[in-house]
Amino acid sequence: MTSCKMKYLSKSPQETFELGFEIGRLLTIGHVLCLEGEMGGGKTALSQAVLQGLGVSGYITSPTYSIVNEYEVDGKKLYHFDIYRVESAEELYDIGFDDYLKSSIVIIEWPQIIREHLKGPVIDIEIIKTGAEGERVIHLKGPCGIIQKLKEKFGEKGIKI
């Protein structure tokens, strides 16, 4: 599968939310979204926007202590992982990680220990604080169909900084 890249400059939490919401609207069963960035960089906020774009309503919490939160919308299973505290890929497989990947959409914060084991359509997102209040540079790499739709939606903002 060919992958494409995009760089997005978000000047506010609202702009980050809009990007995440649109990503959620574009995801389908089988997609895995991997989110990297420093602590407090906005991974959970972006995850919440993605989940809302997928149709999740109500309060969306971080799975920091539970490791995974499960949602279901219109018969679709959605899983949000935060594996910051998980020490190895084997530990994830012990809790049935493979089963979560089947017939669902998966969001993973801190994916470093599992990334090389993931197959199928993966969208990698790195969030970098710029130093300006609320501003982030967001690097995306994933299936060209999704990246192209994001570029169309967000115009030049998505391709030049």
N, C-alpha and C positions, 0 to 999 in steps of 0.2 A: 504494500500500500504506500503510495506516494504521500509524503508529508510536506506541508508548507509552513511558513513562519509569518509572524506578525508582531509588531511592537506597538503598544498602545500607551499613550500618556494620559493618565487619569489625574485630573486636577482637584478632585474632590471625592469623598465617599459616595456621593450620589452618582458620579460618573462611573465609579467602580461597580456600584450596584447595577447600573444600566448594562454594562458589559456582561456581568455575571448573569443577569436575568436573560439576556439574549443568548448566551451560551447555553443556558438551561433549555431554552425553547428549541435549540438545534440538536440536543442530545437525543439519541435513541437507544433502545436496548442493545447492550454489548459495549457501549462506550465506557471508557475509564478515564476519569479526569484526575491528573496528578498535580498537586499544588505545593510549590516550594517557596520559601522565603524566610526571612528572619522572624523571630518571635515578635508578635505584635504587628506583623507586616500587613495583615489583612486577609490571610488565608481563610479564616472562619467566616469573615464578612462576605468574601466572594462566594464561598460555599453556600451560605444562606441565600444569597441572590440567585445562584444557580438553582437551588432547590425550589425557590419561589417561581423561577422561570419554568420549572418542570411541573408546577401546579401544587406544590406543598403549601398549605396555609397554616396559620397559627404560629405559635412560638417555636422557633428552630434553635435547638441548643447545640453547643459544641460537644463532640464525643470524646473530649480530652480524657475523662476518667472511665468512661464506659467502653472506649476504643471504637465502638461502632454504634451508630443510630440508624434505625430502619424506618422507612416511610413507604407508603403505598398510595399511588395515585392512579385512578382509572385502570386498576389491575396491574400496573407496572411497579415492580419492586425497585426501590432506591436505597442505596446504602452509603452512609457518610462515615468514613474512617478517619481517625486521628491516631497515627501510629508513632507519635513522638516517644512514647514510653515503652514501646515494644522493642525488644533487644535484637531479634533476629527474624528472618523470613520463616524459619522453622516454627517459631512461636505462633506466627499468623496461621500457618498451615495446620497447626494443632487445633486451632479453633474453627477450622473448616473454611478458610479463606477462599479456596477454590469454589466452594458452593455458592459463595456470595457473587462470584463473577458470572455465574450462569444465569442467563435470562434476566439481567438486571442492568441498572446504571449505577456505577460506583464512583464516588468521589473520595480521594485519598489525600489527606494532609500529611506532610512529612513522608513521602513515598520512597526515600532513598534506599531503604533496606529491601524493598520488594520490587522496585522499578524494573530491574533486569529480568524478572520472572513474568512480567505482564505481557500478554499477547493480545492481538486484536486491535481495534481502533483506540489508541491512547492519545489524549490531549495533555501535553505538558504545559504547565503555566508556572512561571517564576515571577514573583512580585518583589519589586525593589523599591524601598523608600528613597525619595530623592533628597530629603532634607527639608523641603518646603512642607508646611502643615497640610496634611491630608493628601499630598501628591504622591503618586506611584508610577513607576514604569513597569508595565506588565508585558512580559515576553510570552508569546503563545507559539506552540508547535504542535501540529496535528493534521488530521485528514484535510486535504486541500478543499474539499467541498465545504466544510465548516469554516475554515479560515477565510475562504473567499467570501462567504456570506457575511462574516463579521466585517471584512474590509468594505464590502458594499454598504452595510448598515452604518458603519462609523466613518466612512469616507477617508479623506486624507489623514485624519487624526490617527487612524490605525496603521499608517505606513510611514510616517515621517515624524521625527521629533526635532 
